[in-house]
Amino acid sequence: MTRANTGRWLVGGLLSVTLLWAPAPAVGVTTAIEPGVVDRSSLDLEATYDVTARLGFGNRSLSVDTTLTVTNTSGAPIDRLELNTVAARLGQLGGLEAGVDGTPATATRTDQTIVVQLGGVLPVGATAQVRVRFAALLRSTVGGSDWLFTRANGIVDLYRWIPWISRPIPFDRPNYGEPFVTPVSPRVRVEITTDRPVRMATTGRRTAVSSDGLRQTFLAENVRDFVVTASPEYRIRSVEVGDNLVRVFAQPGTSLTALGDRAAWALRRLESLLGPYPYRTLTIAESAGGYGMEAPGLVWIPRGTETSRYPFLVTHEVAHQWFYGIVGNDQSAEPFADEAPADFLARYLLAARRASRCATARLDLGIRSYSGSCYYEVVYVQGGNLLDDLRRRMGNTLFWDALREYVADNRWTLGSTRELLDALDDATRLNLVPTLRPRFPSLY
């Protein structure tokens, strides 16, 4: 992320929504769940997501019905799922219901986490189907963190809205650091029905649309999230970049050409340094506001961003397709692992290195340990400069070979700050540890 200028119920007393689903009866259903309690969940689970959603553009309503097919690949039994969704924190979430293999299950919300009790133990290697549904109300502004889950300025922004395998992480922080960590899903299918025709910029590719344009279906593979940005006013421009397609979605008044050309430039150069972009299409979408933001196969550029900001902002966010996208990390606990490489890559390609405006500080801390005024200056700028200093010491050949190898070795997994730095250290005869230890005292 980068900165830039048959029953009815009530959501927060504001919105009446009709719920259409109840858990299917358990009669005749086969389940792998065994009796017992282990008091354990895990990030190391393989899950696919089948999502049916209804979006009311006019009244800001959203209902979400998600079926997760979860295989326990963690190496030990689990008895619950810990699912992340910002709707739980920003969306006045209500009507929360869950089921496991057709049997009603207990689901509770704390902060931005929904915990689903499996009603027993899921053994290693076993699979269960977990269904979670809720309704929410989108925010109407872009202030604070509202821009992650809002309908404002004629645009709907849905970030981290699908309940996704994660771990409990506090949403509050003193800066705009990203309080998320999610593993990759091999397949996500999303069907969204809207109250009016809208054009949707999403993480996935569209596979179907109804004749009236109100129901659209999307499919994505190997993604850590499925993000949606939608507007009735979007115009679209496409640019071929080798085997890839850059698509730009923006409202009138925003330059499709400027955004598309800048994204194409960044994609070509980043591929030459880091290896192939992992998806067919890269989508650049004008969001309702807030900050520049990355998602798998998708970049948000806030409405109102000055054209002069496009080179750095677009390049930084496209760089996140490799660092956060291909190689994930705990963005809450180790922001260096994705923000520092993205900042370094943008400044390297644009010859825009600059000094930090804050005092030299540790780079091994979580987002809650940095002030709002110095988070960017330390983690992004100082972190990126440190990587650039290592490049100069190692030489371009060794440095870029090591970075490409780190990406390849950690493809679709969760990497870490230590693994990234070790990959660079292992690639050279130089001893980088004396340089790294003062900035990463918890790691060296």
C-alpha positions as CSV (number, residue, x, y, z in Angstrom):
1,M,0.0,0.0,0.0
2,T,1.1,3.6,-0.6
3,R,-0.3,6.9,0.4
4,A,-2.1,9.2,-2.1
5,N,-3.8,12.6,-2.0
6,T,-38.1,-15.6,4.7
7,G,-36.8,-13.6,7.8
8,R,-35.8,-10.0,8.2
9,W,-33.4,-8.3,10.5
10,L,-31.6,-5.0,11.0
11,V,-28.0,-4.0,10.4
12,G,-27.2,-1.4,13.0
13,G,-30.8,-0.3,12.9
14,L,-30.4,1.2,9.5
15,L,-31.0,-1.5,6.9
16,S,-33.6,-4.2,6.5
17,V,-32.2,-7.3,4.7
18,T,-33.9,-10.5,3.7
19,L,-32.0,-13.7,4.6
20,L,-32.6,-16.6,2.2
21,W,-30.4,-19.4,3.7
22,A,-30.6,-21.7,6.6
23,P,-28.2,-24.6,7.2
24,A,-29.1,-27.8,5.4
25,P,-30.2,-30.7,7.5
26,A,-27.4,-33.1,8.6
27,V,-29.3,-36.2,7.8
28,G,-27.3,-38.5,5.5
29,V,-24.3,-36.1,5.4
30,T,-20.9,-37.7,5.6
31,T,-18.4,-35.7,7.7
32,A,-14.8,-36.1,8.5
33,I,-15.2,-34.2,11.8
34,E,-14.4,-36.4,14.8
35,P,-15.5,-35.9,18.4
36,G,-13.0,-34.0,20.6
37,V,-11.4,-30.7,21.4
38,V,-7.8,-29.6,20.5
39,D,-8.1,-25.8,21.0
40,R,-6.2,-25.2,17.8
41,S,-6.6,-23.6,14.4
42,S,-4.0,-22.8,11.7
43,L,-3.0,-20.7,8.8
44,D,-1.6,-23.8,7.0
45,L,-4.9,-24.9,5.6
46,E,-5.9,-25.3,1.9
47,A,-9.2,-23.7,1.2
48,T,-11.3,-23.0,-1.8
49,Y,-14.1,-20.4,-1.7
50,D,-17.5,-20.3,-3.4
51,V,-19.2,-17.0,-2.7
52,T,-22.7,-15.7,-3.6
53,A,-23.2,-12.0,-2.8
54,R,-25.9,-9.4,-3.2
55,L,-24.7,-5.8,-3.5
56,G,-27.2,-3.0,-3.2
57,F,-25.4,-0.1,-4.8
58,G,-28.2,2.3,-3.9
59,N,-28.6,1.5,-0.2
60,R,-25.0,0.3,0.5
61,S,-26.2,-3.2,1.5
62,L,-24.1,-6.4,1.1
63,S,-25.1,-9.9,1.9
64,V,-22.4,-12.6,1.6
65,D,-22.8,-16.4,1.6
66,T,-19.5,-18.3,1.5
67,T,-18.7,-22.0,1.3
68,L,-15.2,-22.9,2.2
69,T,-13.9,-26.4,1.3
70,V,-11.1,-26.7,3.8
71,T,-8.4,-29.4,3.9
72,N,-6.3,-29.7,7.0
73,T,-2.7,-29.5,5.7
74,S,-1.3,-28.1,8.9
75,G,0.3,-31.2,10.3
76,A,-1.9,-31.4,13.4
77,P,-5.7,-31.6,14.1
78,I,-7.8,-28.4,14.3
79,D,-11.2,-27.7,15.8
80,R,-12.0,-24.2,14.6
81,L,-11.5,-21.8,11.7
82,E,-10.3,-18.2,12.2
83,L,-11.6,-16.1,9.3
84,N,-10.7,-12.5,8.5
85,T,-13.2,-10.0,7.0
86,V,-13.2,-6.3,7.4
87,A,-17.0,-6.5,7.2
88,A,-16.9,-7.7,10.8
89,R,-15.2,-4.4,11.8
90,L,-16.4,-1.8,9.3
91,G,-19.7,-3.2,8.1
92,Q,-22.0,-3.3,11.1
93,L,-22.1,-7.1,10.5
94,G,-25.2,-8.9,11.4
95,G,-27.2,-12.1,10.8
96,L,-24.0,-14.2,11.3
97,E,-24.7,-17.9,10.7
98,A,-22.5,-20.9,10.0
99,G,-22.7,-24.6,9.2
100,V,-20.1,-27.4,9.0
101,D,-20.9,-30.3,6.6
102,G,-24.6,-29.4,6.7
103,T,-24.8,-29.1,10.5
104,P,-25.4,-25.7,12.2
105,A,-22.2,-24.5,13.8
106,T,-21.3,-21.8,16.4
107,A,-19.8,-18.6,14.8
108,T,-18.6,-15.6,16.8
109,R,-17.2,-12.3,15.8
110,T,-14.3,-10.5,17.6
111,D,-12.9,-7.4,16.0
112,Q,-12.2,-8.4,12.3
113,T,-12.2,-12.1,13.0
114,I,-15.0,-14.6,12.7
115,V,-14.4,-17.8,14.6
116,V,-16.3,-20.9,13.4
117,Q,-16.3,-23.9,15.8
118,L,-16.1,-27.1,13.8
119,G,-18.1,-29.1,16.4
120,G,-15.3,-31.5,16.8
121,V,-11.8,-32.2,15.4
122,L,-10.8,-32.1,11.7
123,P,-7.9,-34.6,11.4
124,V,-4.8,-34.0,9.3
125,G,-5.5,-34.6,5.7
126,A,-9.3,-34.5,6.1
127,T,-11.7,-32.1,4.4
128,A,-14.8,-30.2,5.6
129,Q,-17.2,-27.8,4.0
130,V,-17.8,-24.7,6.1
131,R,-20.6,-22.3,5.2
132,V,-20.6,-18.7,6.6
133,R,-23.1,-16.0,5.8
134,F,-23.8,-12.5,7.0
135,A,-25.0,-9.2,5.9
136,A,-23.3,-5.8,6.2
137,L,-23.6,-2.1,5.4
138,L,-21.0,-0.3,3.4
139,R,-19.5,2.9,4.8
140,S,-20.3,6.1,3.0
141,T,-17.0,8.0,3.3
142,V,-13.3,7.4,2.7
143,G,-12.0,8.7,6.0
144,G,-10.0,6.6,8.4
145,S,-10.2,3.0,7.2
146,D,-13.7,3.4,5.6
147,W,-12.2,3.4,2.1
148,L,-11.6,-0.3,2.4
149,F,-15.3,-1.1,2.6
150,T,-17.4,1.8,1.2
151,R,-19.6,3.2,-1.4
152,A,-18.4,6.8,-2.0
153,N,-17.8,9.1,-4.9
154,G,-19.9,6.8,-7.1
155,I,-17.6,3.8,-6.5
156,V,-18.0,0.6,-4.3
157,D,-14.7,-0.6,-2.7
158,L,-14.7,-4.1,-1.2
159,Y,-11.4,-5.1,0.3
160,R,-11.0,-8.3,2.5
161,W,-14.7,-8.8,2.5
162,I,-14.8,-12.6,2.0
163,P,-14.3,-14.5,5.3
164,W,-10.8,-15.9,4.6
165,I,-8.5,-18.3,6.5
166,S,-6.3,-16.2,8.8
167,R,-5.6,-15.7,12.4
168,P,-6.9,-13.1,15.0
169,I,-5.2,-9.8,14.3
170,P,-6.4,-6.4,15.8
171,F,-7.7,-4.1,13.2
172,D,-6.7,-0.9,15.1
173,R,-3.2,0.5,14.5
174,P,-1.6,3.9,14.8
175,N,-0.9,4.2,11.1
176,Y,-2.2,2.8,7.8
177,G,-0.3,-0.4,8.1
178,E,-2.2,-3.5,6.8
179,P,-3.4,-5.7,9.7
180,F,-3.8,-8.9,7.5
181,V,-2.2,-12.2,6.8
182,T,-3.8,-14.8,4.4
183,P,-2.6,-17.9,2.7
184,V,-3.2,-18.5,-1.0
185,S,-6.4,-20.2,-2.2
186,P,-6.1,-22.4,-5.4
187,R,-9.6,-21.4,-6.5
188,V,-12.1,-18.7,-5.7
189,R,-15.5,-18.4,-7.4
190,V,-17.6,-15.3,-6.8
191,E,-21.1,-14.6,-8.0
192,I,-22.4,-11.0,-7.4
193,T,-25.9,-9.8,-8.0
194,T,-26.4,-6.0,-8.0
195,D,-29.4,-3.8,-7.9
196,R,-28.3,-2.0,-11.1
197,P,-25.8,-2.7,-13.9
198,V,-22.3,-1.8,-12.8
199,R,-18.8,-2.5,-14.2
200,M,-16.7,-4.5,-11.8
201,A,-12.9,-4.5,-11.5
202,T,-12.1,-7.6,-9.6
203,T,-9.3,-10.0,-8.7
204,G,-10.8,-12.7,-10.9
205,R,-11.8,-13.0,-14.5
206,R,-15.4,-12.8,-15.5
207,T,-16.8,-16.1,-16.6
208,A,-20.5,-15.3,-16.9
209,V,-23.0,-12.4,-16.9
210,S,-26.8,-12.5,-16.9
211,S,-28.8,-11.0,-19.8
212,D,-29.8,-8.1,-17.7
213,G,-26.3,-7.4,-16.5
214,L,-27.2,-7.7,-12.9
215,R,-25.5,-11.0,-12.1
216,Q,-21.8,-11.5,-12.8
217,T,-19.6,-14.5,-12.0
218,F,-15.9,-14.4,-11.6
219,L,-13.1,-17.0,-11.1
220,A,-9.6,-16.6,-9.7
221,E,-6.8,-19.0,-9.0
222,N,-3.8,-18.7,-6.6
223,V,-4.9,-15.6,-4.8
224,R,-4.7,-14.3,-1.2
225,D,-7.9,-12.2,-1.4
226,F,-10.6,-11.4,-3.9
227,V,-11.1,-7.6,-4.2
228,V,-14.0,-5.8,-5.9
229,T,-14.3,-2.2,-7.1
230,A,-17.5,-1.3,-8.9
231,S,-19.1,1.7,-10.5
232,P,-21.9,2.3,-13.0
233,E,-19.7,5.1,-14.5
234,Y,-16.5,3.1,-15.1
235,R,-14.9,3.4,-18.5
236,I,-12.5,0.7,-19.6
237,R,-9.2,0.7,-21.6
238,S,-7.1,-2.4,-22.3
239,V,-3.3,-2.5,-23.2
240,E,-1.5,-5.6,-24.4
241,V,1.9,-6.2,-22.6
242,G,3.5,-9.3,-24.1
243,D,1.4,-12.2,-23.0
244,N,-0.5,-10.0,-20.5
245,L,-3.4,-7.6,-20.6
246,V,-3.5,-4.4,-18.6
247,R,-7.1,-3.2,-18.0
248,V,-7.9,0.2,-16.6
249,F,-11.3,1.0,-15.0
250,A,-11.9,4.7,-14.2
251,Q,-14.6,7.3,-14.1
252,P,-14.9,10.2,-16.5
253,G,-12.3,12.8,-15.7
254,T,-9.5,10.3,-15.0
255,S,-7.0,9.5,-17.7
256,L,-7.3,5.9,-18.8
257,T,-4.4,6.4,-21.1
258,A,-2.1,7.7,-18.4
259,L,-2.9,5.0,-16.0
260,G,-2.7,2.2,-18.6
261,D,0.6,3.4,-20.0
262,R,2.2,3.7,-16.6
263,A,1.0,0.2,-15.5
264,A,2.3,-1.3,-18.7
265,W,5.7,0.4,-18.2
266,A,5.9,-0.9,-14.6
267,L,4.8,-4.4,-15.6
268,R,7.4,-4.8,-18.3
269,R,10.3,-3.6,-16.1
270,L,9.3,-5.5,-13.0
271,E,9.0,-8.8,-15.0
272,S,12.5,-8.2,-16.3
273,L,13.8,-8.0,-12.7
274,L,11.7,-10.5,-10.8
275,G,10.3,-13.0,-13.3
276,P,6.9,-13.5,-14.9
277,Y,3.8,-11.8,-13.7
278,P,1.6,-14.6,-12.4
279,Y,-1.8,-13.8,-13.9
280,R,-3.1,-13.1,-17.4
281,T,-4.6,-9.7,-16.6
282,L,-3.4,-6.8,-14.4
283,T,-6.3,-4.5,-13.5
284,I,-5.8,-0.9,-12.5
285,A,-9.0,0.5,-10.9
286,E,-9.9,3.9,-9.7
287,S,-11.1,3.4,-6.1
288,A,-13.4,5.6,-4.1
289,G,-10.5,7.2,-2.2
290,G,-8.0,6.6,0.6
291,Y,-4.7,5.1,-0.4
292,G,-3.1,3.2,-3.2
293,M,-3.6,-0.5,-2.5
294,E,-2.6,-3.8,-3.8
295,A,-4.6,-7.0,-4.3
296,P,-3.9,-10.1,-6.4
297,G,-4.1,-9.1,-10.0
298,L,-5.5,-5.7,-9.1
299,V,-4.3,-2.2,-8.1
300,W,-6.4,0.5,-6.5
301,I,-5.5,4.1,-7.4
302,P,-7.6,6.5,-5.4
303,R,-10.0,8.9,-7.1
304,G,-8.5,12.4,-7.3
305,T,-4.9,11.2,-7.4
306,E,-2.8,13.7,-9.3
307,T,-1.4,12.4,-12.6
308,S,2.1,13.4,-11.4
309,R,1.7,10.8,-8.7
310,Y,1.0,7.9,-11.1
311,P,4.6,6.8,-11.9
312,F,5.6,6.1,-8.3
313,L,2.1,5.0,-7.0
314,V,1.4,2.6,-9.8
315,T,4.9,1.1,-9.9
316,H,4.9,0.6,-6.1
317,E,1.5,-1.2,-6.2
318,V,2.3,-3.3,-9.2
319,A,5.5,-4.4,-7.4
320,H,3.2,-5.8,-4.7
321,Q,2.1,-8.4,-7.2
322,W,5.4,-10.2,-6.4
323,F,5.9,-9.1,-2.7
324,Y,2.6,-9.9,-1.0
325,G,1.1,-11.5,-4.1
326,I,3.4,-14.3,-5.2
327,V,5.3,-14.3,-1.9
328,G,3.1,-13.5,1.0
329,N,3.9,-12.4,4.5
330,D,2.4,-11.4,7.8
331,Q,1.7,-7.8,6.9
332,S,0.8,-7.0,10.5
333,A,3.9,-8.4,12.2
334,E,6.4,-8.0,9.4
335,P,5.6,-5.1,7.1
336,F,9.2,-4.9,6.0
337,A,8.8,-8.1,4.0
338,D,6.5,-6.6,1.4
339,E,6.5,-2.8,1.8
340,A,10.3,-2.3,1.8
341,P,10.8,-4.3,-1.5
342,A,7.9,-2.6,-3.2
343,D,9.2,0.9,-2.2
344,F,12.8,-0.1,-3.2
345,L,11.6,-1.4,-6.6
346,A,9.6,1.7,-7.4
347,R,12.4,4.1,-6.4
348,Y,15.0,1.9,-8.2
349,L,13.1,1.9,-11.5
350,L,12.3,5.6,-11.3
351,A,15.7,6.7,-10.0
352,A,13.8,8.3,-7.1
353,R,15.8,7.3,-4.0
354,R,15.6,9.8,-1.2
355,A,16.6,10.1,2.4
356,S,14.1,9.3,5.2
357,R,12.6,12.2,7.0
358,C,12.6,10.3,10.3
359,A,15.4,9.1,12.6
360,T,17.0,5.8,11.8
361,A,15.0,3.0,13.5
362,R,14.5,-0.7,13.7
363,L,13.0,-2.5,10.7
364,D,11.9,-5.7,12.5
365,L,8.8,-4.4,14.2
366,G,5.1,-4.9,13.6
367,I,2.8,-2.1,12.4
368,R,1.7,-1.1,15.9
369,S,5.2,-0.2,16.9
370,Y,5.5,2.7,14.5
371,S,3.9,6.1,14.7
372,G,1.6,7.4,12.1
373,S,4.1,10.1,11.1
374,C,7.1,7.8,10.8
375,Y,5.7,4.4,9.7
376,Y,6.2,5.2,6.0
377,E,9.5,7.0,6.5
378,V,11.0,4.0,8.4
379,V,9.5,0.8,6.9
380,Y,9.1,2.0,3.3
381,V,11.9,4.6,2.8
382,Q,14.5,3.3,5.2
383,G,13.7,-0.3,4.4
384,G,13.9,0.3,0.7
385,N,17.2,2.2,1.1
386,L,18.6,-0.7,3.1
387,L,17.8,-3.1,0.2
388,D,19.3,-0.7,-2.3
389,D,22.5,-0.5,-0.2
390,L,22.7,-4.3,-0.2
391,R,22.3,-4.2,-4.0
392,R,25.2,-1.9,-4.3
393,R,27.4,-4.0,-2.1
394,M,26.5,-7.3,-3.7
395,G,26.4,-6.1,-7.3
396,N,23.4,-6.2,-9.6
397,T,23.9,-9.7,-10.9
398,L,24.0,-11.4,-7.5
399,F,21.3,-9.2,-6.0
400,W,18.7,-9.7,-8.7
401,D,19.4,-13.4,-9.0
402,A,18.9,-13.8,-5.3
403,L,15.7,-11.8,-5.3
404,R,14.3,-13.9,-8.2
405,E,15.3,-17.1,-6.4
406,Y,13.5,-15.9,-3.2
407,V,10.3,-15.3,-5.2
408,A,10.6,-18.6,-7.0
409,D,11.3,-20.6,-3.8
410,N,8.4,-19.0,-1.9
411,R,5.9,-18.9,-4.7
412,W,2.3,-19.0,-3.3
413,T,3.6,-19.4,0.3
414,L,4.2,-17.1,3.2
415,G,7.7,-15.7,3.3
416,S,9.2,-13.5,6.0
417,T,11.7,-10.8,6.6
418,R,14.4,-13.2,7.8
419,E,13.9,-15.5,4.8
420,L,14.2,-12.5,2.4
421,L,17.4,-11.2,4.1
422,D,18.9,-14.7,4.3
423,A,18.3,-15.2,0.6
424,L,20.4,-12.1,-0.1
425,D,23.1,-13.0,2.5
426,D,23.4,-16.6,1.1
427,A,23.9,-15.3,-2.4
428,T,27.2,-13.4,-1.6
429,R,30.5,-14.1,-0.1
430,L,30.2,-10.8,1.8
431,N,29.0,-11.1,5.4
432,L,25.9,-9.0,5.5
433,V,25.0,-9.8,9.1
434,P,26.9,-6.9,10.7
435,T,24.9,-4.6,8.5
436,L,21.6,-6.2,9.3
437,R,21.9,-6.9,13.0
438,P,21.5,-3.2,14.2
439,R,18.3,-2.8,12.0
440,F,16.9,-6.3,12.8
441,P,18.0,-7.0,16.4
442,S,15.2,-9.6,17.0
443,L,16.4,-11.6,13.9
444,Y,20.2,-11.5,14.2
